[in-house]
Amino acid sequence: MTVDFDQYINREQTSCVKFDGRQQYFGTSDVLPLWVADMDFAVPECVTHALQTRINHPVFGYTLYPESLYQAVVDWFVRRHKWKIEREWIVFAPGVVPSLFAAVQAFTKEGEGVIVQSPVYFPFFSAVTTNHRTLFNNPLREVNGRYEIDFEHLEDCAKQGASLLLLCTPHNPVGRVWREDELLRLLDISRRYNLTILSDDIHCDLVYSGVTHTMLGRLSQPGDKIVTTVAPNKSFNIPGLGLSALIIPNLAERNAMKQVFERLHVGNYNPLSMVAFEAAYRDGDEWLDALMIYLEQTRDIAADFIARELPQIKLIKPEATYLLWLDCRALGLNDSALRDFFVKGCKLGMNPGSVFGEGGSGFMRMNIGCRRSVIMEALVSIRENIIHQS
């Protein structure tokens, strides 16, 4: 499939967070928006066609989840991830972030411990703290430019009474794809300490060549308390439609999650979300393959430019996601000055690493899910402003 990912699409004045939220987030609209994690690319034609077909029916009443939607999920994970799941394991949810919050409520009580692994996507923290649970931080270790899990510290957290781990896999923002041996070690710890794991695999389809993503749930055994959250939202650029799925083999954990959603009367029965979700998983393979070729080329071109032209910035080269984790500590700026350097000097809107918790200070997260020319413009701007300040 040939897809023109260099096509310019004007997203301004469409009420999109990435463009129309710049003034509120950065204090100015005069920045290239390389922050919030959606892409500037048109969705696959199969998704557009499915939405248009559904819109042609003029009634949008209360809607059931069709069996074809369940089958699309089952088929996708067999086809793309070699994981055979059962239809009854699937629980649809209004999004991955609501599922994080629901898991904290389902598997812990007030005051109990929940483990997160910073630097990590910031709702992982608020899912714990706003629900009045105790936050156990198990910081990732940076070893020779590569992030690793500190298993000894993780085990200490479990020993101290933490009962839930919120796992990000592939990891946002550092871009690690956890190896199978690392995941097996996590499962071993979970069994020995009766630890439930919520595995956020929303980036599981966005993995670069030479790397294999293994679904934690595929390695689990009966009795393991594993909840996996997935969605086509990141893969196919439909996060605004909101629908996600939980894959929960164990009946007890499945019922616990359902009860939280029922208690809050939370659901997502939007007919447009359903048809887009199903179409992406059913017919989106070729588009996704083309996307990953484009993103990988962008990642590699950016990595080469940074290594050659920006010695003050170190790229933690991602194995997955369309997010670059930039180590800017050698610039010698505190987090406030670093933000000003990029916003006021470079006119770039990126996520400051400090919002991702411990280990994020001095870093910036850049979204490369856009036209390659925009990324090159951004990198040139950084180079020119470093030269200007030196």
PAVO-991312 format. One record per residue (C-alpha): residue in one letter; residue number from 0; x, y, z. Coordinates in Angstrom, 1 decimal, padded with zeros to 4 digits. Layout:
{rest: A nr: NUM east: X north: Y up: Z}
...
# end
This chain:
{rest: M nr: 0 east: 000.0 north: 000.0 up: 000.0}
{rest: T nr: 1 east: 001.2 north: 003.5 up: -000.9}
{rest: V nr: 2 east: 000.2 north: 006.1 up: 001.6}
{rest: D nr: 3 east: 001.2 north: 009.8 up: 001.4}
{rest: F nr: 4 east: 002.2 north: 010.5 up: 004.9}
{rest: D nr: 5 east: 003.8 north: 013.8 up: 003.7}
{rest: Q nr: 6 east: 000.4 north: 015.1 up: 002.8}
{rest: Y nr: 7 east: -000.4 north: 018.4 up: 004.5}
{rest: I nr: 8 east: -003.6 north: 018.4 up: 006.5}
{rest: N nr: 9 east: -004.6 north: 021.6 up: 008.3}
{rest: R nr: 10 east: -005.8 north: 020.6 up: 011.8}
{rest: E nr: 11 east: -006.2 north: 024.1 up: 013.2}
{rest: Q nr: 12 east: -009.7 north: 025.2 up: 014.2}
{rest: T nr: 13 east: -011.0 north: 021.6 up: 014.5}
{rest: S nr: 14 east: -011.0 north: 021.8 up: 018.3}
{rest: C nr: 15 east: -008.1 north: 019.4 up: 018.4}
{rest: V nr: 16 east: -006.0 north: 019.5 up: 021.6}
{rest: K nr: 17 east: -002.6 north: 019.3 up: 019.7}
{rest: F nr: 18 east: -003.1 north: 022.5 up: 017.7}
{rest: D nr: 19 east: -006.0 north: 024.4 up: 019.2}
{rest: G nr: 20 east: -004.7 north: 023.7 up: 022.8}
{rest: R nr: 21 east: -001.3 north: 025.4 up: 022.2}
{rest: Q nr: 22 east: -002.3 north: 028.8 up: 023.7}
{rest: Q nr: 23 east: -003.6 north: 027.2 up: 026.8}
{rest: Y nr: 24 east: -000.7 north: 024.8 up: 027.4}
{rest: F nr: 25 east: 002.3 north: 026.8 up: 026.2}
{rest: G nr: 26 east: 001.0 north: 030.4 up: 026.5}
{rest: T nr: 27 east: 001.3 north: 030.9 up: 022.8}
{rest: S nr: 28 east: 000.0 north: 029.4 up: 019.6}
{rest: D nr: 29 east: 003.3 north: 030.3 up: 017.8}
{rest: V nr: 30 east: 004.9 north: 026.8 up: 018.3}
{rest: L nr: 31 east: 005.2 north: 023.7 up: 016.2}
{rest: P nr: 32 east: 003.0 north: 021.2 up: 018.1}
{rest: L nr: 33 east: 005.0 north: 018.1 up: 018.8}
{rest: W nr: 34 east: 003.4 north: 017.2 up: 022.1}
{rest: V nr: 35 east: 000.1 north: 015.3 up: 022.7}
{rest: A nr: 36 east: 000.4 north: 011.8 up: 021.4}
{rest: D nr: 37 east: -001.8 north: 011.7 up: 018.3}
{rest: M nr: 38 east: -000.6 north: 011.9 up: 014.7}
{rest: D nr: 39 east: -001.3 north: 014.4 up: 011.9}
{rest: F nr: 40 east: -001.9 north: 011.6 up: 009.4}
{rest: A nr: 41 east: -005.2 north: 010.9 up: 007.7}
{rest: V nr: 42 east: -006.8 north: 007.7 up: 009.1}
{rest: P nr: 43 east: -006.9 north: 004.5 up: 006.9}
{rest: E nr: 44 east: -009.4 north: 004.5 up: 004.1}
{rest: C nr: 45 east: -011.0 north: 001.4 up: 005.6}
{rest: V nr: 46 east: -011.9 north: 003.5 up: 008.7}
{rest: T nr: 47 east: -013.2 north: 006.4 up: 006.8}
{rest: H nr: 48 east: -015.3 north: 004.1 up: 004.6}
{rest: A nr: 49 east: -016.8 north: 002.3 up: 007.6}
{rest: L nr: 50 east: -017.6 north: 005.6 up: 009.2}
{rest: Q nr: 51 east: -019.2 north: 007.1 up: 006.1}
{rest: T nr: 52 east: -021.3 north: 003.9 up: 005.6}
{rest: R nr: 53 east: -022.6 north: 004.1 up: 009.1}
{rest: I nr: 54 east: -023.3 north: 007.8 up: 008.9}
{rest: N nr: 55 east: -025.5 north: 007.1 up: 005.8}
{rest: H nr: 56 east: -027.9 north: 005.5 up: 008.2}
{rest: P nr: 57 east: -029.6 north: 008.5 up: 009.8}
{rest: V nr: 58 east: -030.4 north: 007.1 up: 013.2}
{rest: F nr: 59 east: -027.8 north: 006.9 up: 016.0}
{rest: G nr: 60 east: -029.6 north: 005.2 up: 018.8}
{rest: Y nr: 61 east: -028.3 north: 003.1 up: 021.7}
{rest: T nr: 62 east: -026.0 north: 000.5 up: 020.3}
{rest: L nr: 63 east: -024.9 north: -003.0 up: 021.2}
{rest: Y nr: 64 east: -021.3 north: -004.3 up: 020.8}
{rest: P nr: 65 east: -021.7 north: -006.6 up: 017.7}
{rest: E nr: 66 east: -020.1 north: -010.0 up: 017.6}
{rest: S nr: 67 east: -018.1 north: -008.9 up: 014.6}
{rest: L nr: 68 east: -016.3 north: -006.3 up: 016.9}
{rest: Y nr: 69 east: -015.3 north: -009.1 up: 019.3}
{rest: Q nr: 70 east: -014.1 north: -011.2 up: 016.4}
{rest: A nr: 71 east: -012.0 north: -008.4 up: 015.0}
{rest: V nr: 72 east: -010.2 north: -008.1 up: 018.3}
{rest: V nr: 73 east: -009.6 north: -011.9 up: 018.5}
{rest: D nr: 74 east: -008.4 north: -012.0 up: 014.9}
{rest: W nr: 75 east: -006.0 north: -009.0 up: 015.3}
{rest: F nr: 76 east: -004.2 north: -010.4 up: 018.2}
{rest: V nr: 77 east: -003.8 north: -013.8 up: 016.6}
{rest: R nr: 78 east: -002.6 north: -012.3 up: 013.4}
{rest: R nr: 79 east: -000.3 north: -009.5 up: 014.7}
{rest: H nr: 80 east: 000.8 north: -010.8 up: 018.2}
{rest: K nr: 81 east: 000.4 north: -014.6 up: 018.1}
{rest: W nr: 82 east: -001.9 north: -014.4 up: 021.1}
{rest: K nr: 83 east: -005.1 north: -016.5 up: 021.0}
{rest: I nr: 84 east: -007.6 north: -014.9 up: 023.2}
{rest: E nr: 85 east: -011.2 north: -016.0 up: 023.9}
{rest: R nr: 86 east: -014.2 north: -013.9 up: 023.2}
{rest: E nr: 87 east: -015.3 north: -013.9 up: 026.8}
{rest: W nr: 88 east: -012.0 north: -012.4 up: 028.0}
{rest: I nr: 89 east: -012.9 north: -009.1 up: 026.2}
{rest: V nr: 90 east: -014.4 north: -006.2 up: 028.1}
{rest: F nr: 91 east: -014.9 north: -003.0 up: 026.2}
{rest: A nr: 92 east: -014.1 north: 000.3 up: 028.0}
{rest: P nr: 93 east: -014.3 north: 004.0 up: 027.3}
{rest: G nr: 94 east: -010.5 north: 004.3 up: 027.1}
{rest: V nr: 95 east: -007.2 north: 003.2 up: 028.4}
{rest: V nr: 96 east: -006.9 north: 006.0 up: 031.0}
{rest: P nr: 97 east: -010.3 north: 005.3 up: 032.5}
{rest: S nr: 98 east: -009.2 north: 001.7 up: 032.7}
{rest: L nr: 99 east: -006.1 north: 002.6 up: 034.7}
{rest: F nr: 100 east: -008.3 north: 004.4 up: 037.2}
{rest: A nr: 101 east: -010.9 north: 001.5 up: 037.3}
{rest: A nr: 102 east: -008.1 north: -001.0 up: 037.9}
{rest: V nr: 103 east: -006.9 north: 000.9 up: 040.9}
{rest: Q nr: 104 east: -010.4 north: 000.9 up: 042.3}
{rest: A nr: 105 east: -011.0 north: -002.8 up: 041.4}
{rest: F nr: 106 east: -007.8 north: -004.3 up: 042.8}
{rest: T nr: 107 east: -006.9 north: -002.1 up: 045.7}
{rest: K nr: 108 east: -008.4 north: -000.4 up: 048.7}
{rest: E nr: 109 east: -007.8 north: 003.1 up: 050.0}
{rest: G nr: 110 east: -004.3 north: 003.3 up: 051.4}
{rest: E nr: 111 east: -003.0 north: 000.2 up: 049.7}
{rest: G nr: 112 east: 000.1 north: 000.4 up: 047.5}
{rest: V nr: 113 east: 000.2 north: 000.7 up: 043.7}
{rest: I nr: 114 east: 003.5 north: 000.5 up: 041.8}
{rest: V nr: 115 east: 004.4 north: 002.7 up: 038.8}
{rest: Q nr: 116 east: 007.7 north: 002.8 up: 037.0}
{rest: S nr: 117 east: 008.8 north: 006.4 up: 036.3}
{rest: P nr: 118 east: 009.4 north: 008.2 up: 034.1}
{rest: V nr: 119 east: 006.0 north: 007.2 up: 032.8}
{rest: Y nr: 120 east: 002.8 north: 008.6 up: 031.2}
{rest: F nr: 121 east: 001.5 north: 011.0 up: 033.9}
{rest: P nr: 122 east: -002.1 north: 009.5 up: 034.4}
{rest: F nr: 123 east: -000.3 north: 006.5 up: 035.9}
{rest: F nr: 124 east: 000.4 north: 008.7 up: 038.9}
{rest: S nr: 125 east: -003.0 north: 010.4 up: 039.2}
{rest: A nr: 126 east: -004.8 north: 007.1 up: 038.9}
{rest: V nr: 127 east: -003.1 north: 006.2 up: 042.2}
{rest: T nr: 128 east: -003.2 north: 009.5 up: 044.1}
{rest: T nr: 129 east: -006.7 north: 010.7 up: 043.2}
{rest: N nr: 130 east: -008.0 north: 007.3 up: 044.4}
{rest: H nr: 131 east: -006.2 north: 007.8 up: 047.7}
{rest: R nr: 132 east: -003.9 north: 004.9 up: 047.3}
{rest: T nr: 133 east: -000.2 north: 004.8 up: 048.3}
{rest: L nr: 134 east: 002.2 north: 005.4 up: 045.4}
{rest: F nr: 135 east: 005.1 north: 003.1 up: 045.2}
{rest: N nr: 136 east: 007.6 north: 004.3 up: 042.6}
{rest: N nr: 137 east: 009.9 north: 001.7 up: 041.0}
{rest: P nr: 138 east: 012.1 north: 004.0 up: 038.9}
{rest: L nr: 139 east: 013.5 north: 002.7 up: 035.7}
{rest: R nr: 140 east: 017.3 north: 002.6 up: 035.5}
{rest: E nr: 141 east: 019.2 north: 004.2 up: 032.7}
{rest: V nr: 142 east: 022.1 north: 001.9 up: 031.8}
{rest: N nr: 143 east: 024.4 north: 002.8 up: 028.9}
{rest: G nr: 144 east: 021.6 north: 004.7 up: 027.2}
{rest: R nr: 145 east: 019.0 north: 002.1 up: 027.6}
{rest: Y nr: 146 east: 016.3 north: 001.8 up: 030.3}
{rest: E nr: 147 east: 015.9 north: -001.3 up: 032.4}
{rest: I nr: 148 east: 013.5 north: -002.4 up: 035.2}
{rest: D nr: 149 east: 015.0 north: -002.5 up: 038.7}
{rest: F nr: 150 east: 013.7 north: -005.9 up: 039.6}
{rest: E nr: 151 east: 015.2 north: -006.0 up: 043.1}
{rest: H nr: 152 east: 013.5 north: -002.7 up: 044.0}
{rest: L nr: 153 east: 010.3 north: -003.9 up: 042.4}
{rest: E nr: 154 east: 010.3 north: -007.0 up: 044.6}
{rest: D nr: 155 east: 010.9 north: -004.7 up: 047.6}
{rest: C nr: 156 east: 007.8 north: -002.8 up: 046.7}
{rest: A nr: 157 east: 005.8 north: -006.0 up: 046.5}
{rest: K nr: 158 east: 007.2 north: -007.1 up: 049.9}
{rest: Q nr: 159 east: 006.2 north: -003.8 up: 051.4}
{rest: G nr: 160 east: 002.6 north: -004.5 up: 050.5}
{rest: A nr: 161 east: 001.9 north: -003.1 up: 047.1}
{rest: S nr: 162 east: -000.8 north: -005.2 up: 045.4}
{rest: L nr: 163 east: -001.0 north: -003.7 up: 041.9}
{rest: L nr: 164 east: 001.6 north: -002.8 up: 039.2}
{rest: L nr: 165 east: 000.7 north: -000.4 up: 036.4}
{rest: L nr: 166 east: 002.9 north: -001.6 up: 033.6}
{rest: C nr: 167 east: 003.5 north: 000.4 up: 030.4}
{rest: T nr: 168 east: 004.5 north: -001.8 up: 027.6}
{rest: P nr: 169 east: 005.9 north: -000.6 up: 025.2}
{rest: H nr: 170 east: 006.9 north: 002.1 up: 027.5}
{rest: N nr: 171 east: 005.8 north: 005.7 up: 027.1}
{rest: P nr: 172 east: 007.9 north: 007.9 up: 027.1}
{rest: V nr: 173 east: 011.2 north: 006.0 up: 027.0}
{rest: G nr: 174 east: 010.3 north: 003.7 up: 024.1}
{rest: R nr: 175 east: 011.4 north: 000.4 up: 025.5}
{rest: V nr: 176 east: 010.0 north: -002.9 up: 024.4}
{rest: W nr: 177 east: 010.4 north: -005.2 up: 027.3}
{rest: R nr: 178 east: 012.0 north: -008.5 up: 026.3}
{rest: E nr: 179 east: 010.3 north: -011.9 up: 027.0}
{rest: D nr: 180 east: 012.8 north: -012.7 up: 029.7}
{rest: E nr: 181 east: 012.0 north: -009.4 up: 031.5}
{rest: L nr: 182 east: 008.3 north: -010.1 up: 031.3}
{rest: L nr: 183 east: 008.7 north: -013.6 up: 032.6}
{rest: R nr: 184 east: 010.6 north: -012.2 up: 035.6}
{rest: L nr: 185 east: 007.7 north: -009.8 up: 036.2}
{rest: L nr: 186 east: 005.3 north: -012.7 up: 036.2}
{rest: D nr: 187 east: 007.5 north: -014.6 up: 038.6}
{rest: I nr: 188 east: 007.4 north: -011.7 up: 041.1}
{rest: S nr: 189 east: 003.6 north: -011.3 up: 040.6}
{rest: R nr: 190 east: 003.1 north: -015.0 up: 041.5}
{rest: R nr: 191 east: 005.2 north: -014.9 up: 044.6}
{rest: Y nr: 192 east: 003.7 north: -011.8 up: 046.0}
{rest: N nr: 193 east: 000.1 north: -012.1 up: 044.7}
{rest: L nr: 194 east: 000.5 north: -009.0 up: 042.6}
{rest: T nr: 195 east: -002.1 north: -007.9 up: 040.0}
{rest: I nr: 196 east: -000.6 north: -006.4 up: 036.8}
{rest: L nr: 197 east: -002.5 north: -003.9 up: 034.6}
{rest: S nr: 198 east: -000.5 north: -004.1 up: 031.4}
{rest: D nr: 199 east: -001.1 north: -001.0 up: 029.2}
{rest: D nr: 200 east: -000.3 north: -002.2 up: 025.7}
{rest: I nr: 201 east: -001.8 north: 000.6 up: 023.7}
{rest: H nr: 202 east: 001.4 north: 001.1 up: 021.7}
{rest: C nr: 203 east: 001.9 north: -002.6 up: 021.0}
{rest: D nr: 204 east: 001.4 north: -002.2 up: 017.3}
{rest: L nr: 205 east: 003.9 north: 000.6 up: 016.9}
{rest: V nr: 206 east: 007.1 north: -001.4 up: 017.1}
{rest: Y nr: 207 east: 010.1 north: -000.9 up: 014.9}
{rest: S nr: 208 east: 012.0 north: -003.5 up: 012.9}
{rest: G nr: 209 east: 014.4 north: -005.8 up: 014.6}
{rest: V nr: 210 east: 012.3 north: -005.7 up: 017.8}
{rest: T nr: 211 east: 009.5 north: -008.1 up: 018.9}
{rest: H nr: 212 east: 006.8 north: -007.0 up: 021.3}
{rest: T nr: 213 east: 005.5 north: -009.8 up: 023.5}
{rest: M nr: 214 east: 002.1 north: -009.4 up: 025.1}
{rest: L nr: 215 east: 002.4 north: -010.1 up: 028.8}
{rest: G nr: 216 east: -000.9 north: -011.8 up: 028.8}
{rest: R nr: 217 east: 000.3 north: -014.3 up: 026.2}
{rest: L nr: 218 east: 002.9 north: -015.5 up: 028.6}
{rest: S nr: 219 east: 000.5 north: -015.7 up: 031.6}
{rest: Q nr: 220 east: -000.8 north: -019.0 up: 033.1}
{rest: P nr: 221 east: -004.1 north: -019.8 up: 034.7}
{rest: G nr: 222 east: -004.2 north: -018.0 up: 038.0}
{rest: D nr: 223 east: -002.0 north: -015.1 up: 037.0}
{rest: K nr: 224 east: -003.8 north: -011.8 up: 037.7}
{rest: I nr: 225 east: -003.2 north: -010.0 up: 034.4}
{rest: V nr: 226 east: -005.4 north: -007.3 up: 032.9}
{rest: T nr: 227 east: -004.3 north: -006.1 up: 029.4}
{rest: T nr: 228 east: -005.7 north: -002.9 up: 028.0}
{rest: V nr: 229 east: -005.5 north: -002.4 up: 024.2}
{rest: A nr: 230 east: -007.0 north: -000.2 up: 021.5}
{rest: P nr: 231 east: -006.4 north: 000.8 up: 017.8}
{rest: N nr: 232 east: -006.4 north: 004.4 up: 018.9}
{rest: K nr: 233 east: -002.7 north: 005.1 up: 018.7}
{rest: S nr: 234 east: -002.0 north: 002.7 up: 015.9}
{rest: F nr: 235 east: -004.6 north: 004.1 up: 013.5}
{rest: N nr: 236 east: -004.9 north: 007.7 up: 014.8}
{rest: I nr: 237 east: -008.4 north: 007.5 up: 016.2}
{rest: P nr: 238 east: -007.9 north: 008.4 up: 019.9}
{rest: G nr: 239 east: -010.7 north: 011.0 up: 019.8}
{rest: L nr: 240 east: -013.2 north: 008.1 up: 019.3}
{rest: G nr: 241 east: -012.3 north: 006.8 up: 022.7}
{rest: L nr: 242 east: -013.2 north: 003.1 up: 022.6}
{rest: S nr: 243 east: -010.7 north: 000.5 up: 024.1}
{rest: A nr: 244 east: -010.7 north: -003.1 up: 025.1}
{rest: L nr: 245 east: -009.6 north: -005.0 up: 028.2}
{rest: I nr: 246 east: -008.4 north: -008.6 up: 027.8}
{rest: I nr: 247 east: -008.9 north: -010.4 up: 031.1}
{rest: P nr: 248 east: -008.6 north: -014.2 up: 031.2}
{rest: N nr: 249 east: -009.5 north: -014.7 up: 034.8}
{rest: L nr: 250 east: -013.2 north: -014.4 up: 035.7}
{rest: A nr: 251 east: -012.5 north: -012.9 up: 039.2}
{rest: E nr: 252 east: -010.5 north: -010.0 up: 037.7}
{rest: R nr: 253 east: -012.9 north: -009.6 up: 034.8}
{rest: N nr: 254 east: -015.9 north: -009.3 up: 037.2}
{rest: A nr: 255 east: -014.0 north: -006.9 up: 039.4}
{rest: M nr: 256 east: -013.4 north: -004.5 up: 036.5}
{rest: K nr: 257 east: -016.9 north: -004.8 up: 035.3}
{rest: Q nr: 258 east: -018.3 north: -004.0 up: 038.7}
{rest: V nr: 259 east: -016.3 north: -000.7 up: 038.8}
{rest: F nr: 260 east: -017.6 north: 000.3 up: 035.4}
{rest: E nr: 261 east: -021.2 north: -000.7 up: 036.4}
{rest: R nr: 262 east: -020.9 north: 001.2 up: 039.7}
{rest: L nr: 263 east: -020.0 north: 004.4 up: 037.8}
{rest: H nr: 264 east: -022.4 north: 003.6 up: 035.0}
{rest: V nr: 265 east: -019.5 north: 004.0 up: 032.6}
{rest: G nr: 266 east: -019.7 north: 002.7 up: 029.1}
{rest: N nr: 267 east: -018.9 north: 003.6 up: 025.5}
{rest: Y nr: 268 east: -021.7 north: 002.7 up: 023.2}
{rest: N nr: 269 east: -021.0 north: 005.2 up: 020.5}
{rest: P nr: 270 east: -021.8 north: 003.5 up: 017.1}
{rest: L nr: 271 east: -019.1 north: 005.5 up: 015.3}
{rest: S nr: 272 east: -016.4 north: 004.4 up: 017.7}
{rest: M nr: 273 east: -017.4 north: 000.8 up: 017.3}
{rest: V nr: 274 east: -017.3 north: 000.8 up: 013.5}
{rest: A nr: 275 east: -014.0 north: 002.6 up: 013.4}
{rest: F nr: 276 east: -012.5 north: 000.2 up: 016.0}
{rest: E nr: 277 east: -013.7 north: -002.8 up: 014.0}
{rest: A nr: 278 east: -012.6 north: -001.5 up: 010.6}
{rest: A nr: 279 east: -009.1 north: -000.7 up: 011.8}
{rest: Y nr: 280 east: -008.5 north: -004.1 up: 013.3}
{rest: R nr: 281 east: -010.1 north: -005.9 up: 010.5}
{rest: D nr: 282 east: -008.7 north: -004.2 up: 007.5}
{rest: G nr: 283 east: -005.9 north: -001.8 up: 008.7}
{rest: D nr: 284 east: -002.8 north: -004.1 up: 008.3}
{rest: E nr: 285 east: -001.3 north: -002.7 up: 005.2}
{rest: W nr: 286 east: -001.8 north: 000.9 up: 006.3}
{rest: L nr: 287 east: -000.1 north: 000.2 up: 009.6}
{rest: D nr: 288 east: 002.8 north: -001.5 up: 007.9}
{rest: A nr: 289 east: 003.3 north: 001.5 up: 005.7}
{rest: L nr: 290 east: 003.0 north: 003.8 up: 008.7}
{rest: M nr: 291 east: 005.8 north: 002.0 up: 010.5}
{rest: I nr: 292 east: 008.1 north: 002.2 up: 007.5}
{rest: Y nr: 293 east: 007.6 north: 006.0 up: 007.4}
{rest: L nr: 294 east: 007.9 north: 006.4 up: 011.2}
{rest: E nr: 295 east: 011.1 north: 004.3 up: 011.3}
{rest: Q nr: 296 east: 012.7 north: 006.4 up: 008.6}
{rest: T nr: 297 east: 011.8 north: 009.6 up: 010.4}
{rest: R nr: 298 east: 013.2 north: 008.2 up: 013.7}
{rest: D nr: 299 east: 016.4 north: 007.2 up: 012.0}
{rest: I nr: 300 east: 016.9 north: 010.5 up: 010.2}
{rest: A nr: 301 east: 016.2 north: 012.4 up: 013.4}
{rest: A nr: 302 east: 018.6 north: 010.2 up: 015.3}
{rest: D nr: 303 east: 021.3 north: 010.8 up: 012.7}
{rest: F nr: 304 east: 020.8 north: 014.6 up: 012.8}
{rest: I nr: 305 east: 020.8 north: 014.7 up: 016.6}
{rest: A nr: 306 east: 024.0 north: 012.7 up: 016.8}
{rest: R nr: 307 east: 025.7 north: 014.8 up: 014.1}
{rest: E nr: 308 east: 024.4 north: 018.3 up: 014.7}
{rest: L nr: 309 east: 023.2 north: 018.4 up: 018.3}
{rest: P nr: 310 east: 025.9 north: 016.9 up: 020.6}
{rest: Q nr: 311 east: 024.3 north: 018.7 up: 023.6}
{rest: I nr: 312 east: 021.2 north: 016.5 up: 023.2}
{rest: K nr: 313 east: 021.2 north: 012.7 up: 023.5}
{rest: L nr: 314 east: 018.4 north: 010.6 up: 022.0}
{rest: I nr: 315 east: 017.2 north: 007.6 up: 023.8}
{rest: K nr: 316 east: 016.4 north: 005.8 up: 020.5}
{rest: P nr: 317 east: 012.9 north: 004.3 up: 020.9}
{rest: E nr: 318 east: 012.2 north: 000.6 up: 020.0}
{rest: A nr: 319 east: 008.5 north: 001.5 up: 019.7}
{rest: T nr: 320 east: 006.0 north: 004.4 up: 019.7}
{rest: Y nr: 321 east: 006.2 north: 007.6 up: 017.7}
{rest: L nr: 322 east: 007.7 north: 009.5 up: 020.6}
{rest: L nr: 323 east: 011.4 north: 010.6 up: 021.0}
{rest: W nr: 324 east: 012.8 north: 010.9 up: 024.5}
{rest: L nr: 325 east: 015.4 north: 013.6 up: 024.4}
{rest: D nr: 326 east: 018.1 north: 013.9 up: 027.1}
{rest: C nr: 327 east: 018.7 north: 017.7 up: 027.3}
{rest: R nr: 328 east: 020.6 north: 017.7 up: 030.6}
{rest: A nr: 329 east: 023.9 north: 018.7 up: 028.9}
{rest: L nr: 330 east: 022.3 north: 022.1 up: 028.1}
{rest: G nr: 331 east: 022.7 north: 022.9 up: 031.7}
{rest: L nr: 332 east: 019.2 north: 024.3 up: 032.1}
{rest: N nr: 333 east: 016.6 north: 023.7 up: 034.9}
{rest: D nr: 334 east: 013.2 north: 022.5 up: 033.8}
{rest: S nr: 335 east: 011.6 north: 025.9 up: 033.7}
{rest: A nr: 336 east: 014.5 north: 027.3 up: 031.6}
{rest: L nr: 337 east: 014.5 north: 024.3 up: 029.4}
{rest: R nr: 338 east: 010.8 north: 024.8 up: 028.6}
{rest: D nr: 339 east: 011.4 north: 028.4 up: 027.8}
{rest: F nr: 340 east: 014.4 north: 027.5 up: 025.6}
{rest: F nr: 341 east: 012.1 north: 025.3 up: 023.4}
{rest: V nr: 342 east: 008.9 north: 027.3 up: 023.6}
{rest: K nr: 343 east: 010.3 north: 030.9 up: 023.3}
{rest: G nr: 344 east: 013.6 north: 030.2 up: 021.6}
{rest: C nr: 345 east: 012.9 north: 027.3 up: 019.3}
{rest: K nr: 346 east: 009.2 north: 027.9 up: 019.0}
{rest: L nr: 347 east: 008.5 north: 024.2 up: 019.6}
{rest: G nr: 348 east: 005.7 north: 022.7 up: 021.8}
{rest: M nr: 349 east: 006.8 north: 019.5 up: 023.4}
{rest: N nr: 350 east: 006.1 north: 017.7 up: 026.6}
{rest: P nr: 351 east: 008.6 north: 018.5 up: 029.4}
{rest: G nr: 352 east: 010.1 north: 015.4 up: 030.9}
{rest: S nr: 353 east: 009.3 north: 016.5 up: 034.4}
{rest: V nr: 354 east: 005.6 north: 015.7 up: 034.0}
{rest: F nr: 355 east: 006.6 north: 012.0 up: 033.7}
{rest: G nr: 356 east: 007.9 north: 011.9 up: 037.2}
{rest: E nr: 357 east: 011.2 north: 010.9 up: 038.7}
{rest: G nr: 358 east: 013.9 north: 010.5 up: 036.1}
{rest: G nr: 359 east: 012.2 north: 013.0 up: 033.7}
{rest: S nr: 360 east: 013.9 north: 016.2 up: 034.8}
{rest: G nr: 361 east: 016.1 north: 017.5 up: 032.0}
{rest: F nr: 362 east: 014.3 north: 015.6 up: 029.3}
{rest: M nr: 363 east: 011.8 north: 016.5 up: 026.6}
{rest: R nr: 364 east: 009.3 north: 014.3 up: 024.7}
{rest: M nr: 365 east: 009.0 north: 014.9 up: 021.0}
{rest: N nr: 366 east: 006.1 north: 013.5 up: 018.9}
{rest: I nr: 367 east: 007.3 north: 012.5 up: 015.4}
{rest: G nr: 368 east: 003.9 north: 011.4 up: 014.2}
{rest: C nr: 369 east: 003.7 north: 014.2 up: 011.6}
{rest: R nr: 370 east: 005.2 north: 015.1 up: 008.2}
{rest: R nr: 371 east: 009.0 north: 014.5 up: 008.2}
{rest: S nr: 372 east: 009.6 north: 018.1 up: 007.0}
{rest: V nr: 373 east: 008.1 north: 019.3 up: 010.3}
{rest: I nr: 374 east: 010.5 north: 017.2 up: 012.3}
{rest: M nr: 375 east: 013.5 north: 018.5 up: 010.3}
{rest: E nr: 376 east: 012.3 north: 022.1 up: 010.7}
{rest: A nr: 377 east: 012.1 north: 021.5 up: 014.5}
{rest: L nr: 378 east: 015.6 north: 020.0 up: 014.7}
{rest: V nr: 379 east: 017.1 north: 022.8 up: 012.6}
{rest: S nr: 380 east: 015.5 north: 025.3 up: 014.9}
{rest: I nr: 381 east: 017.0 north: 023.6 up: 018.0}
{rest: R nr: 382 east: 020.4 north: 023.7 up: 016.3}
{rest: E nr: 383 east: 020.2 north: 027.3 up: 015.5}
{rest: N nr: 384 east: 019.1 north: 028.3 up: 018.9}
{rest: I nr: 385 east: 021.9 north: 026.3 up: 020.6}
{rest: I nr: 386 east: 024.3 north: 028.1 up: 018.3}
{rest: H nr: 387 east: 022.7 north: 031.5 up: 019.1}
{rest: Q nr: 388 east: 023.0 north: 030.9 up: 022.9}
{rest: S nr: 389 east: 026.6 north: 029.6 up: 022.8}
# end
